[in-house]
Amino acid sequence: MTHARYVAIFTSAIVSCVLAAALLILGIFSRQTERRVRMRQVEFNSLQDEINRGAASRRIAQNIIQELVVMAPNKPNIQSLLARYGITASKKSSLPSP
């Protein structure tokens, strides 16, 4: 074998090692990125659940208030409770928009 052939083989081996190291580093970086994305997804899902619970609570509260307004003309204690929050109940009550 000639000197040039040894240099070519040695250079190929060095390039292969560098490429293998780069692939290993990229694999580690990819896993770290994947973990970060999963953590963000869990955080996002938690926030979305909280938003959904709040929306459901508002809908339920609105329904309860509507029922209270219907009952209020006959119940002075319910009338005073609604009045504390600025809602007046009469025979033709309409609820303020939320």
N, CA, C and O atoms as a GROMACS GRO file, in nm:
protein
  392
    1MET      N    1   0.083  -0.117   0.000
    1MET     CA    2   0.000   0.000   0.000
    1MET      C    3   0.088   0.124   0.000
    1MET      O    4   0.194   0.129   0.062
    2THR      N    5   0.041   0.219  -0.069
    2THR     CA    6   0.119   0.343  -0.079
    2THR      C    7   0.080   0.436   0.035
    2THR      O    8  -0.020   0.417   0.104
    3HIS      N    9   0.163   0.536   0.051
    3HIS     CA   10   0.140   0.637   0.155
    3HIS      C   11   0.008   0.710   0.131
    3HIS      O   12  -0.066   0.739   0.225
    4ALA      N   13  -0.022   0.739   0.007
    4ALA     CA   14  -0.146   0.810  -0.026
    4ALA      C   15  -0.267   0.726   0.012
    4ALA      O   16  -0.369   0.779   0.056
    5ARG      N   17  -0.255   0.595  -0.007
    5ARG     CA   18  -0.368   0.507   0.028
    5ARG      C   19  -0.391   0.506   0.179
    5ARG      O   20  -0.505   0.509   0.224
    6TYR      N   21  -0.283   0.502   0.258
    6TYR     CA   22  -0.295   0.508   0.404
    6TYR      C   23  -0.359   0.639   0.449
    6TYR      O   24  -0.442   0.641   0.539
    7VAL      N   25  -0.320   0.747   0.386
    7VAL     CA   26  -0.376   0.879   0.419
    7VAL      C   27  -0.525   0.881   0.386
    7VAL      O   28  -0.605   0.934   0.463
    8ALA      N   29  -0.563   0.826   0.273
    8ALA     CA   30  -0.703   0.823   0.234
    8ALA      C   31  -0.785   0.739   0.332
    8ALA      O   32  -0.895   0.779   0.370
    9ILE      N   33  -0.734   0.624   0.372
    9ILE     CA   34  -0.804   0.538   0.468
    9ILE      C   35  -0.815   0.608   0.603
    9ILE      O   36  -0.920   0.606   0.666
   10PHE      N   37  -0.705   0.669   0.648
   10PHE     CA   38  -0.705   0.739   0.776
   10PHE      C   39  -0.803   0.856   0.773
   10PHE      O   40  -0.877   0.878   0.870
   11THR      N   41  -0.804   0.931   0.663
   11THR     CA   42  -0.896   1.044   0.649
   11THR      C   43  -1.041   0.996   0.650
   11THR      O   44  -1.127   1.058   0.712
   12SER      N   45  -1.068   0.885   0.582
   12SER     CA   46  -1.203   0.828   0.581
   12SER      C   47  -1.245   0.786   0.721
   12SER      O   48  -1.360   0.807   0.761
   13ALA      N   49  -1.152   0.728   0.796
   13ALA     CA   50  -1.183   0.686   0.933
   13ALA      C   51  -1.213   0.808   1.021
   13ALA      O   52  -1.307   0.805   1.100
   14ILE      N   53  -1.134   0.914   1.007
   14ILE     CA   54  -1.157   1.036   1.085
   14ILE      C   55  -1.294   1.096   1.050
   14ILE      O   56  -1.370   1.133   1.139
   15VAL      N   57  -1.324   1.106   0.922
   15VAL     CA   58  -1.452   1.162   0.878
   15VAL      C   59  -1.567   1.077   0.931
   15VAL      O   60  -1.668   1.131   0.975
   16SER      N   61  -1.553   0.945   0.928
   16SER     CA   62  -1.657   0.855   0.980
   16SER      C   63  -1.678   0.877   1.129
   16SER      O   64  -1.792   0.879   1.176
   17CYS      N   65  -1.569   0.893   1.204
   17CYS     CA   66  -1.581   0.918   1.349
   17CYS      C   67  -1.648   1.052   1.377
   17CYS      O   68  -1.732   1.063   1.466
   18VAL      N   69  -1.612   1.153   1.300
   18VAL     CA   70  -1.673   1.285   1.318
   18VAL      C   71  -1.822   1.278   1.286
   18VAL      O   72  -1.904   1.334   1.360
   19LEU      N   73  -1.858   1.212   1.178
   19LEU     CA   74  -1.999   1.198   1.142
   19LEU      C   75  -2.076   1.117   1.248
   19LEU      O   76  -2.190   1.150   1.281
   20ALA      N   77  -2.015   1.012   1.300
   20ALA     CA   78  -2.080   0.932   1.405
   20ALA      C   79  -2.101   1.017   1.531
   20ALA      O   80  -2.207   1.009   1.594
   21ALA      N   81  -2.002   1.097   1.567
   21ALA     CA   82  -2.015   1.184   1.684
   21ALA      C   83  -2.125   1.289   1.661
   21ALA      O   84  -2.203   1.317   1.751
   22ALA      N   85  -2.130   1.344   1.541
   22ALA     CA   86  -2.233   1.443   1.509
   22ALA      C   87  -2.372   1.379   1.517
   22ALA      O   88  -2.466   1.440   1.568
   23LEU      N   89  -2.384   1.257   1.467
   23LEU     CA   90  -2.511   1.186   1.473
   23LEU      C   91  -2.553   1.159   1.618
   23LEU      O   92  -2.670   1.173   1.652
   24LEU      N   93  -2.458   1.121   1.700
   24LEU     CA   94  -2.485   1.098   1.841
   24LEU      C   95  -2.530   1.227   1.910
   24LEU      O   96  -2.626   1.226   1.987
   25ILE      N   97  -2.462   1.336   1.884
   25ILE     CA   98  -2.498   1.465   1.943
   25ILE      C   99  -2.636   1.509   1.897
   25ILE      O  100  -2.716   1.557   1.978
   26LEU      N  101  -2.665   1.494   1.769
   26LEU     CA  102  -2.797   1.530   1.718
   26LEU      C  103  -2.907   1.443   1.780
   26LEU      O  104  -3.017   1.491   1.806
   27GLY      N  105  -2.878   1.316   1.802
   27GLY     CA  106  -2.975   1.227   1.867
   27GLY      C  107  -3.004   1.270   2.009
   27GLY      O  108  -3.119   1.270   2.052
   28ILE      N  109  -2.900   1.307   2.083
   28ILE     CA  110  -2.919   1.356   2.220
   28ILE      C  111  -2.999   1.485   2.219
   28ILE      O  112  -3.092   1.502   2.298
   29PHE      N  113  -2.965   1.576   2.130
   29PHE     CA  114  -3.036   1.704   2.120
   29PHE      C  115  -3.182   1.680   2.084
   29PHE      O  116  -3.271   1.748   2.137
   30SER      N  117  -3.207   1.586   1.996
   30SER     CA  118  -3.343   1.555   1.954
   30SER      C  119  -3.425   1.502   2.072
   30SER      O  120  -3.541   1.540   2.088
   31ARG      N  121  -3.367   1.416   2.153
   31ARG     CA  122  -3.439   1.363   2.270
   31ARG      C  123  -3.470   1.472   2.371
   31ARG      O  124  -3.578   1.475   2.429
   32GLN      N  125  -3.373   1.562   2.392
   32GLN     CA  126  -3.397   1.673   2.486
   32GLN      C  127  -3.509   1.762   2.434
   32GLN      O  128  -3.595   1.805   2.511
   33THR      N  129  -3.507   1.790   2.306
   33THR     CA  130  -3.612   1.872   2.246
   33THR      C  131  -3.747   1.803   2.258
   33THR      O  132  -3.847   1.867   2.289
   34GLU      N  133  -3.749   1.674   2.236
   34GLU     CA  134  -3.873   1.598   2.247
   34GLU      C  135  -3.927   1.604   2.390
   34GLU      O  136  -4.048   1.620   2.409
   35ARG      N  137  -3.840   1.592   2.489
   35ARG     CA  138  -3.884   1.602   2.629
   35ARG      C  139  -3.942   1.739   2.658
   35ARG      O  140  -4.045   1.750   2.725
   36ARG      N  141  -3.875   1.845   2.608
   36ARG     CA  142  -3.925   1.980   2.630
   36ARG      C  143  -4.062   2.000   2.566
   36ARG      O  144  -4.151   2.062   2.624
   37VAL      N  145  -4.078   1.946   2.446
   37VAL     CA  146  -4.207   1.957   2.376
   37VAL      C  147  -4.316   1.884   2.454
   37VAL      O  148  -4.427   1.934   2.468
   38ARG      N  149  -4.285   1.766   2.506
   38ARG     CA  150  -4.382   1.690   2.585
   38ARG      C  151  -4.421   1.767   2.711
   38ARG      O  152  -4.539   1.772   2.747
   39MET      N  153  -4.322   1.828   2.779
   39MET     CA  154  -4.352   1.906   2.899
   39MET      C  155  -4.442   2.025   2.865
   39MET      O  156  -4.536   2.054   2.939
   40ARG      N  157  -4.413   2.092   2.755
   40ARG     CA  158  -4.497   2.205   2.713
   40ARG      C  159  -4.638   2.158   2.678
   40ARG      O  160  -4.736   2.228   2.706
   41GLN      N  161  -4.649   2.041   2.616
   41GLN     CA  162  -4.780   1.988   2.580
   41GLN      C  163  -4.862   1.958   2.705
   41GLN      O  164  -4.981   1.987   2.710
   42VAL      N  165  -4.799   1.900   2.806
   42VAL     CA  166  -4.868   1.872   2.932
   42VAL      C  167  -4.914   2.003   2.996
   42VAL      O  168  -5.026   2.013   3.044
   43GLU      N  169  -4.826   2.103   2.995
   43GLU     CA  170  -4.861   2.234   3.051
   43GLU      C  171  -4.978   2.296   2.973
   43GLU      O  172  -5.072   2.349   3.033
   44PHE      N  173  -4.972   2.290   2.842
   44PHE     CA  174  -5.079   2.343   2.758
   44PHE      C  175  -5.211   2.272   2.787
   44PHE      O  176  -5.315   2.336   2.801
   45ASN      N  177  -5.207   2.139   2.795
   45ASN     CA  178  -5.329   2.062   2.822
   45ASN      C  179  -5.389   2.099   2.957
   45ASN      O  180  -5.511   2.108   2.971
   46SER      N  181  -5.302   2.120   3.056
   46SER     CA  182  -5.349   2.160   3.189
   46SER      C  183  -5.419   2.296   3.183
   46SER      O  184  -5.526   2.314   3.242
   47LEU      N  185  -5.358   2.390   3.113
   47LEU     CA  186  -5.419   2.523   3.099
   47LEU      C  187  -5.551   2.516   3.022
   47LEU      O  188  -5.647   2.584   3.057
   48GLN      N  189  -5.554   2.434   2.919
   48GLN     CA  190  -5.677   2.420   2.841
   48GLN      C  191  -5.789   2.359   2.926
   48GLN      O  192  -5.904   2.401   2.916
   49ASP      N  193  -5.755   2.261   3.010
   49ASP     CA  194  -5.855   2.202   3.100
   49ASP      C  195  -5.909   2.308   3.196
   49ASP      O  196  -6.029   2.312   3.223
   50GLU      N  197  -5.820   2.392   3.247
   50GLU     CA  198  -5.863   2.498   3.339
   50GLU      C  199  -5.957   2.596   3.268
   50GLU      O  200  -6.057   2.639   3.325
   51ILE      N  201  -5.924   2.631   3.146
   51ILE     CA  202  -6.010   2.721   3.068
   51ILE      C  203  -6.147   2.656   3.045
   51ILE      O  204  -6.250   2.721   3.059
   52ASN      N  205  -6.147   2.528   3.010
   52ASN     CA  206  -6.273   2.458   2.986
   52ASN      C  207  -6.358   2.449   3.112
   52ASN      O  208  -6.480   2.464   3.106
   53ARG      N  209  -6.293   2.425   3.228
   53ARG     CA  210  -6.368   2.422   3.354
   53ARG      C  211  -6.429   2.558   3.384
   53ARG      O  212  -6.543   2.566   3.430
   54GLY      N  213  -6.355   2.665   3.357
   54GLY     CA  214  -6.407   2.800   3.379
   54GLY      C  215  -6.526   2.829   3.290
   54GLY      O  216  -6.624   2.888   3.335
   55ALA      N  217  -6.519   2.788   3.164
   55ALA     CA  218  -6.631   2.810   3.072
   55ALA      C  219  -6.753   2.732   3.118
   55ALA      O  220  -6.865   2.783   3.112
   56ALA      N  221  -6.733   2.610   3.162
   56ALA     CA  222  -6.845   2.528   3.211
   56ALA      C  223  -6.906   2.591   3.336
   56ALA      O  224  -7.028   2.594   3.352
   57SER      N  225  -6.820   2.642   3.425
   57SER     CA  226  -6.870   2.706   3.547
   57SER      C  227  -6.954   2.830   3.514
   57SER      O  228  -7.056   2.854   3.577
   58ARG      N  229  -6.910   2.907   3.415
   58ARG     CA  230  -6.987   3.025   3.375
   58ARG      C  231  -7.123   2.985   3.320
   58ARG      O  232  -7.224   3.050   3.350
   59ARG      N  233  -7.128   2.880   3.240
   59ARG     CA  234  -7.256   2.834   3.186
   59ARG      C  235  -7.349   2.787   3.298
   59ARG      O  236  -7.467   2.819   3.299
   60ILE      N  237  -7.294   2.711   3.391
   60ILE     CA  238  -7.374   2.660   3.503
   60ILE      C  239  -7.422   2.777   3.588
   60ILE      O  240  -7.539   2.780   3.628
   61ALA      N  241  -7.333   2.874   3.617
   61ALA     CA  242  -7.372   2.989   3.698
   61ALA      C  243  -7.483   3.068   3.630
   61ALA      O  244  -7.578   3.112   3.696
   62GLN      N  245  -7.472   3.086   3.500
   62GLN     CA  246  -7.576   3.159   3.426
   62GLN      C  247  -7.710   3.089   3.438
   62GLN      O  248  -7.813   3.154   3.456
   63ASN      N  249  -7.710   2.956   3.428
   63ASN     CA  250  -7.835   2.880   3.442
   63ASN      C  251  -7.893   2.892   3.583
   63ASN      O  252  -8.014   2.905   3.600
   64ILE      N  253  -7.806   2.887   3.683
   64ILE     CA  254  -7.852   2.900   3.821
   64ILE      C  255  -7.913   3.038   3.843
   64ILE      O  256  -8.019   3.051   3.906
   65ILE      N  257  -7.847   3.141   3.792
   65ILE     CA  258  -7.900   3.277   3.807
   65ILE      C  259  -8.036   3.289   3.739
   65ILE      O  260  -8.127   3.351   3.793
   66GLN      N  261  -8.049   3.232   3.622
   66GLN     CA  262  -8.178   3.237   3.553
   66GLN      C  263  -8.288   3.170   3.636
   66GLN      O  264  -8.399   3.221   3.644
   67GLU      N  265  -8.255   3.058   3.697
   67GLU     CA  266  -8.353   2.990   3.783
   67GLU      C  267  -8.386   3.074   3.906
   67GLU      O  268  -8.501   3.080   3.948
   68LEU      N  269  -8.285   3.140   3.962
   68LEU     CA  270  -8.310   3.226   4.079
   68LEU      C  271  -8.399   3.345   4.042
   68LEU      O  272  -8.486   3.384   4.119
   69VAL      N  273  -8.376   3.400   3.924
   69VAL     CA  274  -8.457   3.513   3.879
   69VAL      C  275  -8.603   3.470   3.865
   69VAL      O  276  -8.694   3.547   3.898
   70VAL      N  277  -8.625   3.349   3.816
   70VAL     CA  278  -8.762   3.299   3.799
   70VAL      C  279  -8.828   3.282   3.937
   70VAL      O  280  -8.948   3.310   3.952
   71MET      N  281  -8.751   3.238   4.037
   71MET     CA  282  -8.807   3.215   4.170
   71MET      C  283  -8.816   3.343   4.254
   71MET      O  284  -8.894   3.349   4.349
   72ALA      N  285  -8.738   3.445   4.220
   72ALA     CA  286  -8.722   3.563   4.304
   72ALA      C  287  -8.850   3.641   4.333
   72ALA      O  288  -8.865   3.686   4.446
   73PRO      N  289  -8.943   3.658   4.240
   73PRO     CA  290  -9.062   3.739   4.272
   73PRO      C  291  -9.138   3.689   4.395
   73PRO      O  292  -9.205   3.768   4.462
   74ASN      N  293  -9.129   3.563   4.425
   74ASN     CA  294  -9.202   3.506   4.540
   74ASN      C  295  -9.114   3.490   4.664
   74ASN      O  296  -9.164   3.451   4.769
   75LYS      N  297  -8.985   3.520   4.654
   75LYS     CA  298  -8.892   3.495   4.765
   75LYS      C  299  -8.809   3.621   4.792
   75LYS      O  300  -8.717   3.651   4.716
   76PRO      N  301  -8.838   3.692   4.898
   76PRO     CA  302  -8.764   3.815   4.928
   76PRO      C  303  -8.614   3.791   4.955
   76PRO      O  304  -8.531   3.875   4.919
   77ASN      N  305  -8.580   3.678   5.016
   77ASN     CA  306  -8.438   3.652   5.043
   77ASN      C  307  -8.360   3.631   4.913
   77ASN      O  308  -8.244   3.673   4.905
   78ILE      N  309  -8.420   3.569   4.813
   78ILE     CA  310  -8.353   3.552   4.683
   78ILE      C  311  -8.344   3.686   4.612
   78ILE      O  312  -8.244   3.716   4.547
   79GLN      N  313  -8.448   3.769   4.626
   79GLN     CA  314  -8.444   3.903   4.566
   79GLN      C  315  -8.328   3.984   4.624
   79GLN      O  316  -8.256   4.050   4.550
   80SER      N  317  -8.309   3.978   4.755
   80SER     CA  318  -8.199   4.054   4.816
   80SER      C  319  -8.063   3.998   4.774
   80SER      O  320  -7.969   4.074   4.753
   81LEU      N  321  -8.053   3.868   4.762
   81LEU     CA  322  -7.928   3.808   4.717
   81LEU      C  323  -7.894   3.854   4.575
   81LEU      O  324  -7.780   3.893   4.548
   82LEU      N  325  -7.990   3.850   4.486
   82LEU     CA  326  -7.968   3.894   4.348
   82LEU      C  327  -7.937   4.043   4.344
   82LEU      O  328  -7.852   4.088   4.267
   83ALA      N  329  -8.006   4.122   4.428
   83ALA     CA  330  -7.984   4.267   4.429
   83ALA      C  331  -7.842   4.301   4.471
   83ALA      O  332  -7.785   4.399   4.424
   84ARG      N  333  -7.783   4.220   4.560
   84ARG     CA  334  -7.643   4.243   4.600
   84ARG      C  335  -7.548   4.241   4.481
   84ARG      O  336  -7.443   4.305   4.483
   85TYR      N  337  -7.584   4.168   4.380
   85TYR     CA  338  -7.499   4.156   4.260
   85TYR      C  339  -7.554   4.233   4.142
   85TYR      O  340  -7.513   4.211   4.028
   86GLY      N  341  -7.648   4.322   4.168
   86GLY     CA  342  -7.698   4.410   4.063
   86GLY      C  343  -7.801   4.349   3.971
   86GLY      O  344  -7.823   4.400   3.861
   87ILE      N  345  -7.864   4.240   4.014
   87ILE     CA  346  -7.966   4.176   3.931
   87ILE      C  347  -8.101   4.202   3.996
   87ILE      O  348  -8.122   4.170   4.113
   88THR      N  349  -8.191   4.259   3.920
   88THR     CA  350  -8.326   4.283   3.972
   88THR      C  351  -8.421   4.184   3.906
   88THR      O  352  -8.415   4.160   3.786
   89ALA      N  353  -8.507   4.128   3.987
   89ALA     CA  354  -8.601   4.027   3.937
   89ALA      C  355  -8.741   4.085   3.940
   89ALA      O  356  -8.785   4.140   4.041
   90SER      N  357  -8.810   4.070   3.830
   90SER     CA  358  -8.951   4.109   3.823
   90SER      C  359  -9.022   4.003   3.740
   90SER      O  360  -8.960   3.906   3.696
   91LYS      N  361  -9.148   4.021   3.720
   91LYS     CA  362  -9.222   3.923   3.642
   91LYS      C  363  -9.167   3.909   3.501
   91LYS      O  364  -9.170   3.800   3.444
   92LYS      N  365  -9.116   4.018   3.444
   92LYS     CA  366  -9.059   4.017   3.308
   92LYS      C  367  -8.909   4.042   3.316
   92LYS      O  368  -8.858   4.132   3.249
   93SER      N  369  -8.840   3.966   3.396
   93SER     CA  370  -8.696   3.988   3.417
   93SER      C  371  -8.617   3.949   3.295
   93SER      O  372  -8.647   3.854   3.224
   94SER      N  373  -8.515   4.026   3.277
   94SER     CA  374  -8.415   3.986   3.176
   94SER      C  375  -8.279   3.999   3.242
   94SER      O  376  -8.252   4.096   3.312
   95LEU      N  377  -8.197   3.903   3.219
   95LEU     CA  378  -8.066   3.902   3.282
   95LEU      C  379  -7.970   3.993   3.210
   95LEU      O  380  -7.973   4.003   3.088
   96PRO      N  381  -7.882   4.059   3.286
   96PRO     CA  382  -7.777   4.136   3.220
   96PRO      C  383  -7.679   4.042   3.151
   96PRO      O  384  -7.659   3.929   3.197
   97SER      N  385  -7.618   4.086   3.042
   97SER     CA  386  -7.522   4.000   2.976
   97SER      C  387  -7.396   3.989   3.060
   97SER      O  388  -7.355   4.085   3.125
   98PRO      N  389  -7.335   3.871   3.060
   98PRO     CA  390  -7.216   3.849   3.143
   98PRO      C  391  -7.096   3.928   3.096
   98PRO      O  392  -6.989   3.920   3.156
   0.00000   0.00000   0.00000
